[in-house]
Every structure is written in C-alpha cells, then in structure tokens.
Amino acid sequence: MAGTPLASSASELRPNLPEYTVSELSAALKRTIEQGFSYVRVRGEISGFKRHGSGHCYFALKDTDAVLDAVCWRGTALRLAIKPEDGMEVVCTGRLTTYPGRSKYQLVVDRIELNGIGALLKLLEERRQRLAAEGLFAEERKKRLPFLPRVIGVVTSPTGAVIRDILHRLNDRFPRHVLIWPVAVQGEGAAQQVAAAIQGFNRLVPGGKVPRPDLLIVARGGGSLEDLMAFNEEIVVRAAAASEIPLISAVGHETDTTLIDHASDRRAPTPTAAAEMAVPVRFDLIAEVDGKSVRLAGALSRLLGERRTRIEGLARGLPDPRSILDAARQRLDDRAERLLLGFRQLLAIRHHKLDSAGERLSRSALATLVERARQRLDDALPRLERAMARFIAHEQHRLASVGGRLETFHQTVTKALERGFALIRDAAGKVVISAQEIGPGDALTIEFDDGKVGVTADGKRPAAKPKKPGPPDQGSLL
C-alpha cells in the first residue's frame, strides 16, 4: 500500500517528459560529447590497425579496462610523423565525436605521438630474446628446402581463403600431392592445435599408409597482433624448431612478423608466396631440359667434327700405301726366289765337294759313306723345302696384313684429297710435313685428287718453332 502513491506520482510525471526521435537524440548526444570533449589527448595501445583503400586509417586504443575506437582521415594520415602499428603505445590528440549510424563514439585523431612499446610487444620481445638465446633461431639449424617435394603438408584452417590460394598456386606451377591438417588459427586452443599438427606430420612413417610430407607449410591470413598471437606462443615456436621436415611459415601479410617466422626454415610474406617457394614452375623446367639437350647435341657434333678434322690432318702426312705395298711385295718375291736358288746352289756345291772327296777315298769305304751321306741329304731336302715354303707363306701373310691396313689408310687419304686437301712431296718423292724441310728454290710436287702439279719454293725459310714433346718413335711399319 505504501508504494501506490509513488507509482501514481511517476505515472503522472511521464506525460510531461520531452519526446525525441532517434535522430534528435543522437544529434543531442553528438553535440554534448563534442562540446564536452572538443579536444583531448588519449594514451593507449593501438590494436586492429587497418588502412582502408580510401586512405583513411581505422584502429582502436585500449588499456586494461576499456577500448576506444579511433579514426584518422586520409589527409591527416599522410602528415603523421610515425607509422601506426599494432602494439604501439601512443598518445593520440583529437576530438571526440559520435557515429549515429552505429550508436558508437570514436576519437577523430589529428596527431599521434609514440609513447613507448606496448606491454604485448614487450612480452613478445622478451620471449624472442629468450628463445634466441637457446639457439632455436640459429641459421645453422635451418634446413634446405627440397627442390621438388613429392608430398606437401599444409597446416591451416580448411575453411579460409588461404588453403584455396595455396592449392591454386601449386596447380599453376607444379601439381603435387597435398595433405591438409585442419586447425584453428586464432582463439583459445589454436596454438596447441598448430603445434600438434606439426608434430603429427613429423611422426608419420616414410612409406606408410599415409605418406609422410617432404615439406610443411604453416599458413594463416592477415590480422591484428591479437589475431596472430597463436603463432607467437612458445609451444608453436618449439614445435617448428624441432620439425625434422623442412618448414615454411606463411603467417599474415608481408608486414606481419611472428615468432614462428624466426624458427621456421623459410619465411614467406604471404601464403601464395609460400606455394611459389615450395615448387618450381614445371614449364620452366621442361624448357631448361630442352635447351640443355640442344646444347649437348651441338657440343657432341662439334667434338666429332674436330676429331674428324684432326684424323684427316694426320692422314695427309703419310705416304701412298699402294706404293709401299707394291714395293714390299716385290722385295718379298725377289728375296724368296733368291733364297730358293741360293739353297739349291748350296746343295749343288756340297754335292760337288762330296763327290770330289769321295774320289780321293777308297772306293769301297767311300762308296758306303757317300751313299749314306747322299741318302741323308735326300731325306733332309724335302723337309727343308717344306720349312722354306712355310716361312715364305708366313711372310706373305704378314705382308698381306700390312697391305690391308695400308689400303684402309690410303682410302682415308684419298677421301681427304677428294674433299680438297693436297699432299706435298719433295724432289725425292718424300712427303713434306713441315716448312723447315723446304728451302728456297726446292722443286716440289703438289698432289691433288685429279692430278699432280710441279712447283718451285720461293722466299726465306721461316724460323723454327720449338717442338712439343711427342710420343716415342715407333719405327718403320715394315
């Protein structure tokens, strides 16, 4: 009963309250805030910094208990003395206003001054120095990336645009088998999931049911410092440093840096760039192999040409093999005939001597002795003739073998003459192979493919060049 008069009184007062539209009330609040806080200085830590395509900058100033939205228009942003970044502790000067379209109030910044490194950046810097002192970021620990990995493992969110960008770039450059380990890339538990994914890929057995990756990519899109904090956690950094599989970190955009970037084997500015680091361009490799094949074929052709020219040059210095073969054959026939005649003459002389000696001996004893000697001589004669025939046949076979080789060489020289080369001989018919062998006025014969021409040497003899050490003298072919 006691509350009834109060309720009745409040009911009577309500009709007297002024009535506002939403726009009127928003405008009144805007005027009140702008008049009460027309020019203020606010200290806080920058978070969620974003530069719009129009050039305007949007971010938030925060401390331990509150967050204040802020905007810096394009003209002012161009005149700022420092480049705002997430985690910076700054002092912003400007005016407070409201944004009626979203029932928000914000600070329109005219000037930004650096107040010091934020608490979050201090924490990350201390953690980086501590892990670096343990050697987790040392260059000698970093592994070389495989030239063409067979399997690539990707640790990222399966629903974002990052995995699509990586797969698209891999298909464009060199399609590979990709294993995706889905994880949360921000928020509670994200760091534990990323570390577990890296460790899980490393625990796969080579040649097992699930193929073990040859390369890992840890990727995430851009975001604020708070969004990327999962990749600054110590558990993720240690997992990346302990990975036996080469690892590429592709967290955030080019300007974003996290601690996993220091522990990874390579850092990519973007997830797309990580895919470009992972594999080469297939068509470039094909073009390179084709080019080297053409160069190899050309080098082999030039080598064979040089060797052919060298052999032809050496062939020009040898005499005509036919003349050598004919002369040797004639000498062999002559000596074989002379040997046979000499042998018969020797036998005739021995017969004559034997007969003369027999006449001087008694006829009875001598007859027996002569008969025995003649019998032995008659028995030895066929054997000697057969031995002589075998010797002559053996020498003829050797001569025929030498003649075959000389005939082959003669054909090589003849082909060289047909291609335009010439053979020079002196007055004695000897082949001239050096200018030192020719004196002024010497008569020479130049042999071409279709005939010979006689010439006379003119001019002074050139100075002798030092001879290069060559192989030892092999002697005559005959």
C-alpha positions in Angstrom: 0.0 0.0 0.0 2.9 2.3 0.6 4.1 2.0 -2.9 0.9 3.0 -4.5 1.3 6.8 -4.2 4.8 6.7 -5.6 3.6 4.7 -8.6 0.8 7.0 -9.2 3.1 10.0 -9.0 5.6 8.5 -11.5 2.7 7.8 -13.8 1.6 11.4 -13.7 5.1 12.7 -14.5 5.7 10.6 -17.6 3.4 12.7 -19.9 5.5 15.7 -19.1 8.8 14.2 -20.4 10.0 15.6 -23.8 9.7 13.2 -26.6 12.7 12.7 -29.0 13.1 10.9 -32.3 16.2 8.7 -32.6 17.9 11.2 -34.9 17.2 14.0 -32.5 18.5 12.1 -29.5 21.6 11.1 -31.5 22.3 14.6 -32.6 21.9 15.9 -29.0 24.3 13.3 -27.7 26.8 14.2 -30.5 26.6 17.9 -29.6 27.1 17.1 -25.9 30.1 14.9 -26.4 31.7 17.2 -29.0 31.2 20.3 -26.7 32.4 18.5 -23.6 35.5 16.8 -25.3 36.2 19.1 -28.1 40.0 18.5 -27.9 41.5 15.7 -25.9 44.8 13.6 -25.5 44.3 9.9 -25.0 47.0 7.4 -24.2 46.5 3.7 -25.1 47.8 0.8 -27.1 47.0 0.5 -30.9 45.0 -2.6 -31.8 43.3 -3.8 -35.0 45.0 -1.2 -37.2 43.7 -1.1 -40.7 44.3 1.3 -43.6 41.3 1.5 -45.9 41.6 1.7 -49.7 40.4 5.3 -49.4 43.5 6.2 -47.3 41.6 6.5 -44.0 43.0 4.6 -41.0 40.8 2.8 -38.5 42.1 1.3 -35.2 41.3 1.0 -31.5 43.0 2.4 -28.5 42.9 0.1 -25.5 44.2 -0.3 -22.0 43.5 -3.0 -19.4 39.8 -2.0 -18.8 38.4 -0.2 -21.9 38.6 0.1 -25.7 38.1 3.4 -27.7 37.5 3.3 -31.4 39.6 5.8 -33.4 39.8 7.1 -37.0 42.4 9.1 -38.8 41.3 10.7 -42.0 43.4 10.4 -45.2 44.7 14.0 -45.2 45.9 13.7 -41.5 47.3 10.2 -42.0 49.6 11.5 -44.7 51.1 14.0 -42.3 51.7 11.7 -39.4 55.2 11.6 -38.1 55.1 7.9 -37.3 53.6 4.8 -39.0 51.0 3.3 -36.7 51.3 -0.4 -36.0 49.5 -2.9 -33.7 51.0 -3.0 -30.2 52.4 0.6 -30.2 51.6 2.5 -27.1 50.8 6.0 -28.3 49.3 9.3 -27.3 46.6 10.5 -29.7 45.4 14.1 -29.9 42.0 14.8 -31.4 38.3 15.4 -30.8 35.7 13.0 -29.5 32.6 12.5 -31.7 29.8 10.0 -32.2 28.8 7.9 -35.2 25.0 7.9 -35.1 24.7 5.2 -37.7 26.0 2.6 -35.2 25.4 4.3 -31.9 29.2 4.4 -31.3 31.5 7.1 -30.2 35.0 7.5 -31.5 38.1 9.7 -31.5 38.9 11.6 -34.6 42.8 11.7 -34.5 44.7 14.8 -35.5 48.1 13.7 -34.2 49.8 10.6 -33.0 52.9 10.5 -30.7 54.8 7.4 -29.7 54.6 6.8 -26.0 56.6 3.5 -25.9 56.4 -0.1 -26.8 53.2 -1.8 -25.7 53.1 -4.4 -23.0 52.2 -7.1 -25.6 55.2 -6.2 -27.7 57.4 -6.1 -24.7 56.3 -9.6 -23.8 56.9 -10.9 -27.3 60.4 -9.2 -27.4 61.4 -10.8 -24.1 60.1 -14.2 -25.4 62.0 -13.8 -28.7 65.3 -13.0 -26.9 64.9 -15.9 -24.5 64.2 -18.4 -27.3 67.0 -16.9 -29.5 69.4 -17.4 -26.6 68.5 -21.1 -26.6 69.6 -21.3 -30.3 66.1 -22.0 -31.7 66.5 -19.3 -34.3 70.2 -20.1 -35.3 70.8 -20.2 -39.0 72.8 -23.4 -38.8 69.6 -25.2 -37.6 67.7 -24.3 -40.7 67.2 -27.0 -43.3 67.4 -26.7 -47.0 64.0 -26.9 -48.8 63.6 -29.9 -51.2 63.8 -28.9 -54.9 60.6 -30.8 -55.9 58.7 -32.2 -52.9 56.6 -35.3 -53.6 54.1 -34.6 -50.8 53.4 -31.2 -49.2 51.7 -30.9 -45.8 49.7 -27.8 -45.0 48.7 -26.7 -41.5 45.9 -24.1 -41.8 42.2 -23.6 -41.5 40.3 -25.7 -44.0 37.5 -23.1 -44.5 39.5 -19.9 -45.2 40.8 -18.5 -48.5 44.4 -19.4 -47.6 44.2 -23.1 -48.5 42.4 -22.2 -51.8 45.2 -19.7 -52.7 47.9 -22.3 -51.9 46.2 -25.1 -53.9 45.6 -22.8 -56.8 49.2 -21.6 -57.0 50.5 -25.2 -56.7 48.3 -26.4 -59.5 49.5 -23.5 -61.7 53.2 -24.1 -61.1 53.7 -27.9 -60.5 50.8 -30.0 -59.2 51.8 -32.0 -56.1 50.1 -34.3 -53.6 48.9 -32.1 -50.7 47.9 -33.2 -47.2 45.8 -30.7 -45.1 45.8 -30.8 -41.3 42.9 -28.6 -40.3 43.5 -26.4 -37.2 42.1 -23.3 -35.6 44.3 -20.3 -36.5 43.2 -18.0 -33.7 41.4 -18.1 -30.4 41.7 -20.4 -27.4 43.5 -23.7 -28.1 44.8 -22.6 -31.6 48.4 -22.7 -30.5 48.1 -26.3 -29.2 46.4 -27.4 -32.4 49.1 -25.9 -34.6 51.9 -27.5 -32.6 50.1 -30.9 -32.6 49.7 -30.7 -36.4 53.5 -30.0 -36.9 54.4 -32.9 -34.5 51.8 -35.2 -36.1 53.2 -34.7 -39.6 56.7 -35.5 -38.3 55.5 -38.7 -36.6 54.3 -40.1 -39.9 56.4 -43.1 -41.0 58.0 -42.9 -44.5 56.4 -45.4 -46.8 53.4 -45.8 -44.5 49.8 -45.9 -45.3 49.6 -42.1 -45.1 52.6 -40.6 -47.0 55.0 -38.5 -45.0 55.3 -34.9 -46.3 58.6 -33.8 -47.7 57.8 -30.1 -46.9 55.4 -28.4 -44.4 53.6 -25.0 -44.8 52.1 -23.3 -41.8 49.8 -20.6 -43.1 47.2 -18.0 -42.0 45.8 -14.9 -43.4 46.4 -11.4 -42.1 45.0 -10.0 -38.9 45.8 -7.9 -35.8 48.5 -8.7 -33.4 45.9 -10.4 -31.1 44.7 -12.5 -34.0 48.2 -13.8 -34.7 49.1 -14.5 -31.1 48.7 -18.2 -31.6 51.8 -18.2 -33.8 53.8 -16.3 -31.1 53.2 -19.0 -28.5 56.2 -20.8 -27.2 54.7 -24.3 -27.9 54.3 -23.5 -31.6 57.8 -22.0 -31.9 59.4 -25.0 -30.3 57.4 -27.4 -32.5 58.5 -25.5 -35.6 62.2 -25.5 -34.5 62.1 -29.3 -33.7 60.5 -30.3 -37.0 62.6 -32.7 -39.0 60.6 -31.9 -42.1 61.6 -28.5 -43.7 59.0 -25.9 -42.8 57.8 -22.7 -44.4 55.9 -20.2 -42.3 53.4 -18.0 -44.1 51.5 -16.2 -41.3 49.8 -12.9 -42.0 50.7 -10.4 -44.7 54.2 -9.2 -45.7 54.4 -6.7 -42.8 53.3 -9.2 -40.1 56.1 -10.9 -38.2 55.6 -13.7 -35.7 58.0 -15.8 -33.6 57.3 -18.9 -35.8 58.9 -16.9 -38.7 62.2 -16.9 -36.8 62.1 -20.7 -36.0 61.0 -21.8 -39.5 63.4 -22.8 -42.2 62.0 -20.2 -44.6 59.6 -17.3 -44.1 57.1 -16.4 -46.9 55.5 -13.0 -47.0 52.1 -14.5 -48.0 50.6 -18.0 -48.3 50.7 -17.6 -52.1 54.4 -16.9 -51.9 54.9 -20.0 -49.8 53.4 -22.1 -52.6 55.8 -20.5 -55.0 58.8 -21.3 -52.7 57.6 -24.9 -52.4 57.7 -25.9 -56.1 59.4 -24.7 -59.3 57.5 -23.9 -62.5 57.0 -27.1 -64.5 57.1 -25.5 -67.9 60.4 -23.6 -67.0 62.0 -27.0 -66.1 60.9 -28.5 -69.3 62.2 -25.6 -71.3 65.6 -25.8 -69.4 65.9 -29.5 -70.1 65.1 -29.0 -73.8 67.7 -26.2 -74.0 70.4 -28.3 -72.4 69.6 -31.2 -74.7 70.1 -29.0 -77.7 73.4 -27.7 -76.3 74.6 -31.2 -75.6 73.8 -32.4 -79.1 75.6 -29.3 -80.6 78.7 -30.0 -78.3 78.8 -33.6 -79.4 78.6 -32.6 -83.1 81.4 -30.1 -82.7 83.6 -32.6 -80.9 83.1 -35.3 -83.6 83.9 -32.7 -86.3 87.1 -31.6 -84.5 88.2 -35.2 -84.1 87.5 -36.0 -87.8 89.5 -32.9 -88.9 92.4 -34.0 -86.7 92.5 -37.5 -88.2 92.3 -36.2 -91.7 95.2 -33.8 -91.0 97.3 -36.7 -89.6 96.5 -38.8 -92.7 97.9 -36.2 -95.0 101.4 -36.7 -93.6 101.6 -40.4 -94.6 102.8 -41.7 -98.0 100.7 -43.6 -100.6 100.0 -47.0 -99.1 99.8 -48.7 -102.5 103.3 -47.8 -103.4 104.6 -49.1 -100.1 102.7 -52.3 -100.5 103.8 -52.9 -104.1 107.5 -52.3 -103.3 107.3 -54.6 -100.2 105.6 -57.3 -102.2 108.2 -57.1 -105.0 111.0 -57.3 -102.5 109.5 -60.3 -100.8 109.1 -62.2 -104.2 112.7 -61.3 -105.2 114.2 -62.4 -101.9 112.1 -65.6 -101.8 113.3 -66.6 -105.3 116.9 -65.7 -104.4 116.7 -67.7 -101.2 115.4 -70.8 -103.0 118.1 -70.5 -105.8 120.8 -70.0 -103.2 119.7 -73.0 -101.3 119.8 -75.2 -104.4 123.1 -73.8 -105.3 124.4 -74.6 -101.8 123.2 -78.2 -102.2 124.9 -78.5 -105.6 128.2 -77.2 -104.2 128.0 -79.6 -101.3 127.3 -82.5 -103.7 130.3 -81.5 -105.8 132.5 -81.3 -102.7 131.3 -84.6 -101.5 131.9 -86.2 -104.9 135.4 -84.8 -105.0 136.2 -86.1 -101.5 134.8 -89.5 -102.5 137.2 -89.8 -105.4 140.1 -89.4 -103.0 138.9 -92.0 -100.6 138.9 -95.7 -101.2 136.1 -96.8 -103.4 134.7 -99.4 -101.1 134.6 -97.4 -97.8 133.9 -94.2 -99.7 131.0 -95.7 -101.6 129.3 -96.7 -98.4 129.9 -93.3 -96.8 128.9 -91.4 -99.9 125.8 -93.4 -100.2 124.8 -92.8 -96.6 125.5 -89.0 -96.9 123.5 -88.8 -100.1 120.7 -90.7 -98.5 120.6 -88.3 -95.5 120.8 -85.3 -97.9 118.0 -86.7 -100.0 115.9 -87.2 -96.8 116.6 -83.7 -95.5 115.9 -81.9 -98.8 112.0 -82.3 -98.7 111.9 -81.2 -95.1 114.0 -78.1 -95.9 111.8 -77.3 -98.8 108.7 -77.6 -96.8 110.1 -75.4 -94.0 111.2 -72.8 -96.6 107.7 -72.9 -98.1 106.1 -72.3 -94.7 108.4 -69.5 -93.9 107.7 -67.8 -97.3 103.9 -68.3 -96.7 104.2 -66.8 -93.2 106.0 -63.7 -94.5 103.4 -63.3 -97.4 100.6 -63.4 -94.8 102.3 -60.7 -92.7 102.8 -58.6 -95.8 99.1 -59.1 -96.8 98.0 -57.9 -93.3 100.2 -54.8 -93.5 98.9 -54.2 -97.0 95.3 -54.3 -95.8 96.0 -51.7 -93.2 97.8 -49.5 -95.6 95.0 -49.9 -98.1 92.5 -48.7 -95.5 94.7 -45.8 -94.6 95.1 -45.0 -98.4 91.3 -44.8 -98.8 91.2 -42.3 -95.9 93.9 -40.2 -97.5 92.1 -40.5 -100.9 88.9 -39.2 -99.3 90.8 -36.3 -97.8 92.1 -35.4 -101.3 88.6 -35.6 -102.7 87.5 -33.0 -100.1 90.0 -30.5 -101.3 93.2 -31.3 -99.3 96.6 -31.7 -101.0 99.8 -33.7 -100.5 103.3 -32.1 -100.9 106.4 -34.1 -101.9 110.0 -33.0 -102.4 112.2 -33.9 -105.4 113.0 -37.4 -103.9 109.3 -38.2 -103.5 109.3 -37.8 -99.7 106.2 -36.3 -98.1 106.9 -32.8 -96.7 105.1 -32.2 -93.4 107.0 -29.0 -92.2 108.0 -25.7 -93.7 111.5 -26.3 -92.2 112.1 -29.1 -94.7 111.8 -26.7 -97.7 114.5 -24.3 -98.9 114.3 -21.5 -101.4 114.3 -22.9 -105.0 113.5 -26.5 -104.0 111.4 -28.4 -106.5 108.1 -29.7 -105.1 105.2 -31.7 -106.3 101.7 -31.0 -105.1 99.3 -33.9 -105.5 95.6 -33.2 -105.8 92.7 -35.6 -106.3 92.7 -35.2 -110.1 96.5 -34.9 -110.7 99.9 -33.6 -109.7 101.4 -30.1 -110.2 105.1 -29.2 -110.1 106.1 -26.0 -108.2 109.3 -24.3 -107.0 109.6 -23.0 -103.4 110.2 -19.2 -103.1 111.0 -16.9 -100.1 113.0 -17.4 -96.9 112.7 -20.3 -94.7 110.6 -19.4 -91.5 112.1 -19.6 -88.1 111.8 -23.0 -86.5 109.2 -23.3 -83.7 110.1 -25.2 -80.6 108.9 -28.8 -80.9 106.3 -30.1 -78.5 107.2 -33.3 -76.7 105.6 -36.2 -78.6 105.3 -39.9 -78.3 108.5 -42.0 -78.7 109.5 -43.1 -82.2 107.6 -46.3 -83.2 109.9 -47.3 -86.0 109.0 -48.3 -89.6 105.8 -50.1 -90.4 107.8 -52.7 -92.5 
